[in-house]
Amino acid sequence: MNNKAGLHMNKWLSSLLATATLALLLPATALHAQGVAEIVCIQCHGNLPGKLGEPVRDWRRSIHAENAVYCNDCHGGDPKDAANAMSPARGFLGAPKEAAIPAFCGRCHVGVKKDYLQSAHGKALAKGGPTCVTCHGNHAVIKATIDLINETSCSRCHSYERAARMKQALQETEALIGTISGKIELFKGEGVDTDLLEKGLFSARNRYHTLFHDVDVARVTRESAQTRSELAKIMVSLTKLEVERTKRKIIGGVAVGGALLAALLFYLLRRTFD
């Protein structure tokens, strides 16, 4: 290679390296920019005493913080400009009125909002019924789990007896979903085609999740049972896969054992003739 060709090659390699480096840095740069963007809200309120700083302290231990959902994602405004962070002209919404909370949260949680509004809780909204923050909190937003159905929380408004019956039905379904999910992941890790099983689980889980905001004991119990019936079919398929896997292991073990035995016999025969 002559000097001219070598110089051209070096320039090409340098350009390629720079492009690759930029591509690698872009995600980190974007993440850093988001981190800087939230500082205006977080640092300002985070340093304030009492109620003015309380939202930030609550937010830090919330599921929103865990998933990088910042102040401006809910409340709007300009998170990069301290002077205009809370300007309506920059899209600042502030805190919603009590009756507007479901619509406020429902901008992201569309399906949950629909389920809530169809429930007895949602239908009681105009009469001061519970909203999203009643159970989930406002800034210290709690992850949605069955544990939110508990005597301490529910008995603030009514008796816990009905809620306990619904929780039991949901727990039975939740346990089955967890078992099936674990088995599918195990087979998937072994290279088994689990696509149909995953789709079936996804459908059943979605049906199950629609019951979380329903407060009709009869419907929750009935629909939970139907979901478990769907899940039972998936379990049958998984059991068949487990049986097939066991058979393959036995056959494989027998084959290996046979090969070892044959090798041993061959060795002994050679020793005999020697």
C-alpha positions in Angstrom: 0.0 0.0 0.0 1.4 3.4 -1.0 1.5 6.4 1.3 -1.5 8.1 -0.4 -3.6 5.0 -0.1 -2.6 4.5 3.5 -3.4 8.2 4.4 -6.8 7.8 2.8 -7.4 4.5 4.8 -6.4 6.2 8.1 -8.9 9.1 7.4 -11.6 6.6 6.6 -11.0 4.6 9.8 -10.9 7.8 11.9 -14.2 8.9 10.4 -15.8 5.5 11.1 -14.5 5.5 14.7 -15.9 9.0 15.3 -19.3 8.0 13.9 -19.4 4.8 16.0 -18.4 6.7 19.2 -21.1 9.3 18.6 -23.7 6.6 18.1 -22.7 5.0 21.4 -22.8 8.3 23.3 -26.1 9.6 22.0 -28.3 7.5 24.3 -26.2 8.5 27.3 -26.3 12.1 26.2 -30.1 12.0 25.9 -30.3 10.4 29.3 -28.1 13.1 30.8 -30.2 15.8 29.2 -33.3 14.4 30.8 -31.5 14.2 34.1 -30.6 17.9 33.8 -34.2 18.7 32.6 -35.7 17.5 35.9 -33.2 19.4 38.1 -35.1 22.7 37.8 -38.2 21.2 39.5 -36.5 18.6 41.7 -33.7 20.7 43.1 -35.8 23.8 43.7 -38.6 22.1 45.6 -36.3 19.5 47.0 -34.5 22.1 49.0 -37.6 23.8 50.4 -38.9 23.0 53.8 -42.3 21.6 54.8 -45.1 21.2 52.3 -43.2 22.9 49.5 -40.5 20.2 49.6 -42.7 17.3 50.5 -43.8 16.5 46.9 -40.2 15.9 45.9 -39.4 13.7 49.0 -42.5 11.7 48.3 -41.8 11.4 44.6 -38.3 10.0 45.2 -39.7 6.9 46.8 -42.5 6.4 44.2 -43.0 4.1 41.3 -42.9 7.2 39.1 -39.4 8.0 40.2 -38.4 4.4 39.7 -39.6 4.6 36.1 -38.1 8.1 35.4 -41.5 9.8 35.3 -40.7 13.4 36.3 -42.7 16.4 37.6 -43.2 17.9 34.1 -44.5 14.6 32.7 -47.6 15.0 34.9 -47.7 18.7 35.6 -46.3 20.2 32.4 -44.3 23.3 32.3 -40.7 23.9 31.2 -38.3 21.8 33.2 -35.3 23.5 31.7 -36.1 27.1 32.6 -36.5 28.0 36.3 -38.1 31.3 35.5 -40.8 29.8 33.3 -41.0 26.3 34.8 -44.5 27.0 36.1 -45.7 29.2 33.2 -49.1 28.2 31.7 -47.7 29.5 28.4 -45.1 26.7 28.6 -47.8 24.1 29.3 -47.9 24.1 33.1 -51.0 22.4 34.5 -50.4 22.5 38.2 -52.4 20.3 40.5 -55.8 19.1 39.2 -59.1 19.5 41.1 -60.4 16.4 42.9 -63.0 15.5 40.3 -60.4 16.0 37.5 -57.8 13.6 38.9 -58.9 10.5 36.9 -58.7 12.4 33.7 -55.3 13.8 34.8 -53.9 10.4 35.5 -55.7 8.8 32.6 -53.6 10.7 30.1 -51.1 7.9 30.6 -53.2 5.2 32.2 -55.9 5.1 29.6 -57.1 1.5 30.2 -57.1 2.0 33.9 -59.1 5.2 33.6 -61.7 3.3 31.6 -62.0 0.5 34.1 -62.2 3.0 37.0 -64.9 5.1 35.4 -67.0 2.0 34.8 -66.7 0.9 38.5 -68.8 1.9 41.4 -65.9 4.0 42.6 -65.8 5.9 39.3 -69.6 6.3 39.2 -69.4 7.9 42.7 -66.8 10.5 41.5 -69.3 13.3 41.2 -70.5 12.6 44.8 -67.0 12.8 46.3 -66.1 9.1 45.6 -62.5 7.9 45.8 -60.1 8.9 43.0 -56.7 7.5 41.9 -54.8 9.2 44.7 -57.1 7.8 47.4 -55.6 4.4 47.0 -52.3 5.0 45.0 -51.2 8.3 46.6 -50.4 11.5 44.7 -46.6 12.0 44.7 -45.5 8.9 46.7 -47.3 6.8 44.0 -47.5 3.2 45.0 -47.0 0.4 42.5 -50.3 -1.3 41.6 -50.4 -4.6 43.3 -53.1 -6.7 45.1 -51.5 -5.5 48.4 -53.3 -2.2 47.8 -56.5 -4.0 48.8 -56.1 -4.1 52.5 -58.1 -3.4 55.6 -56.3 -0.2 56.6 -56.9 1.4 53.2 -60.4 0.0 52.3 -61.9 0.5 55.8 -61.4 4.3 55.6 -64.5 4.4 53.5 -66.4 1.1 54.1 -66.3 -2.3 55.6 -63.4 -4.5 54.4 -65.5 -7.7 54.2 -66.4 -7.4 50.5 -62.9 -6.2 49.5 -61.4 -9.2 51.3 -63.5 -11.6 49.2 -62.5 -9.9 46.0 -58.8 -10.0 47.1 -58.9 -13.7 47.7 -60.3 -14.4 44.2 -57.6 -12.1 42.7 -54.8 -13.7 44.7 -55.7 -17.2 43.4 -55.5 -15.9 39.9 -52.3 -13.9 40.5 -50.6 -17.0 41.9 -51.5 -19.1 38.9 -50.2 -16.3 36.5 -46.9 -16.2 38.4 -46.5 -20.0 38.2 -47.3 -20.1 34.4 -45.0 -17.1 33.7 -42.1 -18.8 35.5 -42.6 -22.0 33.6 -42.8 -20.2 30.2 -39.6 -18.3 30.9 -37.9 -21.6 31.8 -38.9 -23.3 28.5 -38.1 -20.1 26.6 -34.6 -20.2 28.1 -34.3 -23.7 26.8 -35.1 -22.7 23.2 -38.7 -24.0 23.2 -41.1 -22.1 21.0 -43.5 -20.5 23.6 -45.0 -17.8 21.4 -48.6 -19.2 21.5 -48.3 -19.8 25.3 -47.1 -16.2 25.8 -50.0 -14.8 23.8 -52.5 -16.9 25.8 -51.0 -15.7 29.1 -51.0 -12.1 27.8 -54.7 -12.3 27.0 -55.6 -13.9 30.3 -53.5 -11.4 32.3 -55.1 -8.4 30.5 -58.6 -9.8 31.3 -57.5 -10.3 34.9 -56.1 -6.8 35.2 -59.4 -5.2 34.2 -60.9 -6.5 37.5 -58.5 -4.4 39.7 -60.8 -1.4 39.8 -64.1 -3.3 39.8 -65.8 -3.4 43.2 -68.6 -5.8 42.2 -67.8 -9.0 44.3 -69.9 -11.3 42.1 -68.3 -10.1 38.9 -64.8 -10.2 40.2 -65.3 -13.7 41.6 -66.9 -14.9 38.3 -64.4 -13.3 36.0 -61.5 -14.5 38.1 -62.8 -18.0 37.8 -63.1 -17.7 34.0 -59.6 -16.3 33.8 -58.3 -19.2 35.8 -60.1 -21.6 33.4 -58.1 -20.0 30.5 -54.9 -20.3 32.5 -55.6 -23.9 33.3 -55.5 -24.7 29.5 -52.1 -23.1 29.3 -51.0 -25.2 32.3 -52.1 -28.3 30.4 -49.9 -27.4 27.5 -47.0 -26.6 29.8 -47.5 -30.0 31.6 -47.3 -31.7 28.2 -44.0 -29.9 27.5 -42.7 -31.0 30.8 -43.6 -34.6 30.1 -41.9 -34.4 26.7 -38.8 -32.9 28.3 -38.7 -35.6 30.9 -39.0 -38.3 28.2 -36.2 -36.6 26.2 -34.0 -36.6 29.3 -34.7 -40.3 30.0 -34.0 -41.2 26.4 -30.9 -39.2 26.5 -29.8 -40.7 29.8 -30.5 -44.2 28.4 -28.5 -43.4 25.2 -25.6 -42.1 27.2 -25.7 -45.1 29.6 -25.9 -47.5 26.7 -22.9 -45.8 25.0 -20.9 -46.0 28.3 -21.9 -49.6 28.7 -20.9 -50.4 25.1 -17.5 -48.7 25.6 -16.9 -50.6 28.8 -17.7 -53.9 27.2 -15.5 -53.1 24.3 -12.7 -52.2 26.7 -13.1 -55.5 28.6 -13.2 -57.5 25.4 -9.9 -55.9 24.3 -8.4 -56.6 27.7 -9.5 -60.3 27.3 -8.0 -60.7 23.9 -4.8 -58.9 24.9 
